[in-house]
């Protein structure tokens, strides 16, 4: 199998001389039969070799927690750490392969680091803080990342030092995290260690020592494609006849018309579309409720064409699925990558290109149409008007009206 995937003899030799060769090749052949592309199979082969070498070093068995540490700390051949996507591949395919060959130690035999403390923190966030499920899940994931980065000698929260926290945050910054993302990551750590200090698990000074990047209210100006660029994007996708383009056109229509987030499109199910009442129900995690929209004819036609001509026949209830087997719901990250690819091919040049820039474009069009900030906030599903006020910085018509005011009588 490796001879078919890789071209250079030295690379083929490296894969074939690694441990568990027969088990790795058997898994690759099954993945190929399931419809994975050659490029994905190459990534799977890299994951299997990386995990196999780790299993070999750990006397034949590893745990899920060990895989998580491996995904964060493994080094590529150029000495750099893998991207977040590559790390997720290690967890996904590494766990599947280890289970298939019986080399994954059961969780009952493992001692997940700080599982008891994290479980207590989760109950605190849910019961006392009343945070949304998305926020809770995000903070849980961030804390697991941090715990996986700690040295093996650290067995209690009292042994965690501010130097280890600083080193972790610095490492994530070097991996490309932006200032706002680093602020959110540091805030999650600070929130956990504040709770841990209240429980007597660590020193109160630990949370106080976590430095966060300074953020300024309304400091940024949302960058979005122009109306003409969005129109060209929709026209180009509407003209396509292949299954991928038909699906992408339906997604782009939703993003541009309703200003949905990529994750909201990902969570849409067949039950969320009422064809009789011509309504669309969108789950808003931040609002903790579902929001109902009238289904516009262009968007309805695009979705209906996708369901009739492009959507695979399977048991999944999610609206948007992968086109090739194994069929599974399309992820928010894949939706963002699709938007980025199609906007870039149209010649759109923005600092950040993805599904969210179409949300900004939708907000700008609503503002130009004369809608109030409250109406725009309701349409976008904002919890607070503070999230919507950023668009006043690009309200050129409103700014011109302010500039034209005659203030001479005030002198």
HULIN-V213098 format. One line per field, one symbol per residue. ss: DSSP state (A for helix, B for strand, O for the rest). phi: phi as a letter, one per 40 degrees, with the letter a starting at -180 (. if undefined). burial: I if it has 24 or more other ideal C-beta (glycine too) atoms within 12 Angstrom, else O. Layout:
BEGIN
ss = ???
phi = ???
burial = ???
END
This chain:
BEGIN
ss = OAAAAOOOAAAAAAAAOOOOAAAAAAAAAAAAAOOOOAAAAAAAAAAAAAAAAAAAAOOOOBOAAAAAAAAAAOBOOOOOBOOAAAAAAAAAAAAAAAAAOOOBOOAAAOOOOOAAAAAAAAAAAAAAAOOOAAAAAAAAAAAAAAAAAOOOOOOOAAAOOAAAAAAAAAAAAAOOOOAAAAAAAAAAAAAAAAAAAAOOOOOOAAAAOOOOOOOOOOOOOOOOOOAAAAAAAAAAAAOOOOAAAAAAAAAAAAAAAAOOOAAAAAOOBAAABBOOOOBBBBBBOOOOBBBBBBOOAAAAAAAAAAAAAOOOOOOOOBOOBOOOOOOOBOOAAAAAAAAAAAAAAOOOOOOOOOAAAAAAAAAAAAAAOOOOAAAAAAAAOOOOAAAOAAAAAAOAAAAAAAAOOOOAAAO
phi = .ccccbccdccdcccccccfcccccccccccccchccccccccccccccccccccccbggabbcccccccccbcbcccgcccccccccccccccccccccbgbccdccccbdcfcccccccccccccccgccdccccccdccccdcccccccccbaccccbcccccccccccccchcccccccccccccccccccccccgcacccccccccbccbbcfcbbccaccdcccccccccccccbccccccccccccccccbgccdcccdccbcccbbcccfbbbbcbcccfacbbbcccdcccccccccccbbcccacccccbbccccccadcccccccccccccccccgcbbcbbacccccccccccccccgccccccccccgccbcccccdcccbccccccccccccbcccc
burial = IIOOIOOOOOOOOOIIOIIIIOIIIOIIOOIIOOOIOOOIIIIIIIIIIIIIIIIOOOOOOIIIIIIIIIIIIIOOOOOOOIOOOIIOIIIIIIIIIIOOIOIIIOOOOOOIIIOOIIOOIIOIIOOOOOIOOOIIOIIIIIIIIIIIIIOOOOOOIOOIOOOIIOOIIOOIOOIOOOOOOIIIIIIIIIIIIIIIIOOOIIOOOIIOIIOIOOOOOOOOOIIIIIOOIIOOIIOOIIOIOOOIIIIIIIIIIIIIIIIIIIIIIIIIOOOIIOOOOOOIIIIIIIOOOOIOIOIOOOIIOIIIIIIOOIIIOOOOOIIIIIIOOOOOIIOIOIIIOIIIOIIOOIOIOIOIIIIIIIIIIIIIIIIOOOOOIOOIIIIIIIOOOOIIOIIIOIIOOOOOOOOOOOOOOOO
END
